[in-house]
Amino acid sequence: MHKLLQALPLALACCLPLAHASLINVSRAPVDITAPLNSTTTATLMRTVKLGDFGAAAGVANNYFIDRYTFTLNGFYDIDSADIHTQSGINAATGLKLTDFKLFTSAGTLLLGSEGSMSTSSYQELDLLPQVTPLGPGNYYLELSGYARSAASNYTYSGNFTLNEAVPEPASIVIMLTGLGLLGLSRRRKPLGTSPRATL
């Protein structure tokens, strides 16, 4: 029993550093990109991650970020481009690792995920999947997640999110014009001022 009590402080001293190592959220506050989208239809997504500001250690087991970029649309828009990339000149042991890039409605419904990662030994890029239907009026957010591999320096990600006003597809225009033509034809066949005769 005496030997067990002597070993207890040593065991506690060994376990305390492990208890202090924890996963720290180094996310930034949400950024509203509505104004640049309304003025130029392009918003820049950019951030320098500084682990020292959060007291976080490097590596996937020690830090993570989930950055959000919110925006509001008043009309219908197609996504022209949506890409995010890390700075060049990094390698597998340094810099940022981007893990996901997504588009959500403000209610949290996932609309688009990332297409996959294009990466080299010194560069990584994520793109949103191709859009199927235009984005309608409402509130949305882009979400980018990842972690810092190294605390030796500050690392930056950047990218662009560009929208174009949605233009009806030719098939939609043909259907609309056909409907208007049929409506006009049916009005032309029916003489004006006539009413059905009452039969006795």
Secondary structure, DSSP 8 states (H G I E B T S, - for coil): -HHHHHHHHHHHHHHHHHHH---EE-----EE-HHHHHHHSEEEEEEEE-GGGTT--SSTTTEEEEEEEEEEESS-EEEEEEEEEE-SS--TTSSEEEEEEEEEETT--EEE-EEEEEE-SS-EEEEE---SS-B-SEEEEEEEEEEES-SSS-EEEEEEEEEEE----HHHHHHHHHHHHHHHHHHHHS-TT-------
